[in-house]
Amino acid sequence: MRELNITLPGRDRPRRLRRSRAVRDLVAETHLSPNQFVLPHFVLPTDGAEEPVSAMPGISCMGVERLLPQVESDLALGIRSVLLFGQPPPGTKAPDGRAAADDAGAVQRAVKRLKDVFGDELVVMTDVCICAYTDHGHCGLIEGGDVDNDLSLRPLVDTALSHARAGADIVAPSDMMDGRVGAIRDALDAHGHQGVAILAYTAKYASAYYGPFREAADSAPSEGDRQGYQMDCRNALEAIREAELDEQEGADMLMVKPALPYLDVISAMRAATAKPLAAYNVSGEYSAVKAAAERGWLEEARVVRENLLAIARAGADLIITYHCRDALREKWL
């Protein structure tokens, strides 16, 4: 057998810094902390109710009284931020989604109770949209068979104000109407809520990964889709333009949604802004991992860790994810 003439590297051998876990941890470039995580919750209008979401194992929609002990348990794990989505009482969905701004609504009552119980120990964020409250399931008002951008700003502003009155720390408009960040900022300031921050869903794509969420939030459009106002998955530069507009209108933080198919967008937006940047690891991403793990096709702990690290490595400061409870409780990170 002929001897191979192999030239090995000289002094520079990267494997030296991979020899043990302690060494790898010492030189790791990306880190995850419980402080980075935001856990979404679906709030039901009936206080004592709880309904498991079949497409999202481990996730349930909860009334306020069920939500409080769950949040307390999550706080003990280090999860200090929540993002609330609501549903209206049965039979109250309407073309204008007026129940979204009801001061006695599920989200508003949940915000008040969470802040009363946990105070500044917990950051309470609220999703600002009307899709779960309209009888057509769209994120704005329908006029002439289409979602009318400017008419839709009023109910969004009213919803944000109702969340601020309840005590929300951060409101997060997710509708993707042009100008809604500025309209909400002006209204918050005019009504004495200058301290309430805005987390803008800046680059929210018209994604196929939202399916399980729409079961949980009961927010699927009855007709058509949302491609006329959510972003096209073929576009990345458009996200930078959206970021510039949201910053000009007064957004305090920006978001990319979904996360994993848009790591390039997260990275590009990180380079373009000094604002805190969030990424939403959405329901379809969560459910895909859960389904594969249940079948033994993937090792859940390692896949979740790898996914969350990828999101952080791309540049996200905050990660909104349904995985964080399991990841922290089971010490996957």
Buried (B, 14 or more C-beta within 10 A) or exposed (E): EEEEEEEEEEEEEEEEEEEEEEEEEEEEEEEBEBEBBBBBBBBBBBBEBBBEBEBBBEBBBBBBBBBBEBBEEBBEBEBBBBBBBBBBBEEBBBEBBBBBBBEEBBBBBBBBBBBEEBEEEBBBBBBBBBBBBBEBBBBBBBEEEEBEBBBBBBBBBBBBBBBBBBBBBBBBBBBBBBBBBBBBBEBBEEBEBEEBBBBBBBBBBBBEBBBBBBBBBBBBBEEBEBEEBBBEBEBBEBBBEBBEBBBEBBBBBBBBBBBBBBBEBBBBBBEBBEBBBBBBBBBBBBBBBBEBBEEEEBEBBEBBBEBBBBBBBBBBBBBBBBBBBBBBEEEBB
